[in-house]
Amino acid sequence: MNRNDAASIVPPRVNAGNAAPAARETLLDQQADWLANYQPGLRITEQGTVVSIGDGISWIKGLPSAAIEDILVFADGSRGMVFDLNRDRIGAILLYETEALTAGTTVHLSRHSLSIPVGDAFLGRVIDPLGTPLDGQNPPSQTGRENMEKASPAIIARDFVHKPLYTGIKIIDTLIPIGKGQRQLIVGDEGLGRTSIAIDTVINQKDKNVICIYVLIGQKRSAVVNTLEILKKHGALDYTVCVVAEASALPGLQYIAPFAGCALAEHWMAQGRDTLIIYDDLSTHARTYRELSLLLRRPPGREAYPGDIFFVHSRLLERSTCLNAENGGGSMTALPIIETKQGEIAAYIPTNLISITDGQIYLDNDLFVSGFRPAIDITRSVSRIGGKAQDMSIRDQAGQMKLDYLQFLELEAFTRFGQRLEASMEARIKRGRLLREILKQDRLAPHSTVFQLAWLTAFNSGLFNQVDAKDIARMLMRIEQAIKSTPLTLDSAPEQWRLAVSEWLNIDPAATS
């Protein structure tokens, strides 16, 4: 039998009488194929016995040839995966559990590796980490299977990150740019808008030929439903696959959820397509792995996490990359989300992921409380790809604007001492506060790339210098309306953009300074 056989994860005992007609026919066809190809003969198999079971963990005696990550088949129809090997017994995490599973149940090795069905039929669907649909529809027609555990692409198969992936969020696309194939961490306390940034990014990929995979790990059902409703409302679910392992799911399913989403993304990346995967969130994933490890009596390390937690996340995120032309030219961009406690960015899991990823977007509670949304702290956020992941026109304009903003932050801190400033310093501070108003943005309202270039040109050209901060939102709205009918593109000359924006705002470009 092939190691990627569907039987490795699909429960064999399915009541075909209660299944949908299409699913019932599929089950009957599988049974008929099995009977047609069955050949009698002598078979030697190993048999184990369940010693104890509880909290998503099963201890098994026997099966001397079992290896880590082998799939186990229980006599009652349950499925598990070998997770720990001891001298006299095996520790397994349960991936599917029936009510009949008890101590004394016999166990066999399936000789299959953990895999998930893949294909374009999964677009727009909501599935669990094993590929089982959760949206009430028939199972998608699969075109193949991908192993969840796989080595990351070789160095010679990779290319430099050079194509931009725009989020539609002004402060990110201009100051912390993300490229296709990059791994950009979103870090911050709970309730500061981490998920909103991820959802805005998915919504902004509409009509951009980017396939999105949204992995929800250990979240409450209400949060899962809310996310799905937002994606559906904005038409983003058509090009998105949602892999859900909610809080009530087995710990084993929560552990394999990000690997299942990564396998789906790799399938499309290997075909030369661009993908975006959201891991929401890896803090919950780390806690789940810690729970499983402690239940399996592995020695704890820092903060009770097992010593290999860094390896678990690094082998997952290293699979996100940009392939070169010889290998199809596809890409997988990863946006892992991580939670901090009271802004402690130096905690164990955040520091691990910061060292693995290519940059981080840090959300600050003080900025959130002050009304600056999204509450991104530019001084502690960084993109190690930088301007290489931006179009040249936006890179030129954003570089000048970023310098102005960083100088403003330093000057604003200086003014807290109550010192009297020169006129030029006061002008810089006024300009910086104006820019801070421009960078504010409502959630679920991503902007086009052309709009980003338009407001950057207006700011750098001084067209906003005589505008009050309270009028900025109205001016930006006027630009956004005019953008819809402009023939200008990202390749148009800067002077053309300056004249066009000044005309939209009814400002004489010669009067600006």
ZIRAMO-V373215 format. One line per field, one symbol per residue. ss: DSSP state (H for helix, E for strand, L for the rest). A space follows every 50 residues. Layout:
ss=???
//
This chain:
ss=LLLLLHHHLLLLLLLHHHLLHHHHHHHHHHHHHHHHHLLLLLLLLLLEEE EEEELLEEEEELLLLLLLLLEEEELLLLEEEEEEELLLLEEEEEEELLLL LLLLLEEEELLLLLEEEELHHHLLLEELLLLLELLLLLLLLLLEEEELLL LLLLHHHELLLLLELLLLLHHHHHHLLLELLLELEEEELLLLLHHHHHHH HHHLLLLLLEEEEEEEELLLHHHHHHHHHHHHHLLLHHHEEEEEELLLLL HHHHHHHHHHHHHHHHHHHHLLLEEEEEEELHHHHHHHHHHHHHHLLLLE LHHHLELLHHHHHHHHHLLLLEELHHHLLLEEEEEEEEELLLLLLLLHHH HHHHHHLLEEEEELHHHHHLLLLLLELLLLLEELLHHHHLLHHHHHHHHH HHHHHHHHHHHHHHHLLLLLLLHHHHHHHHHHHHHHHHHLLLLLLLLLHH HHHHHHHHHHLLLLLLLLHHHHHHHHHHHHHHHLLLLLLLLLLHHHHHHH HHHHHLLLHHHLL
//
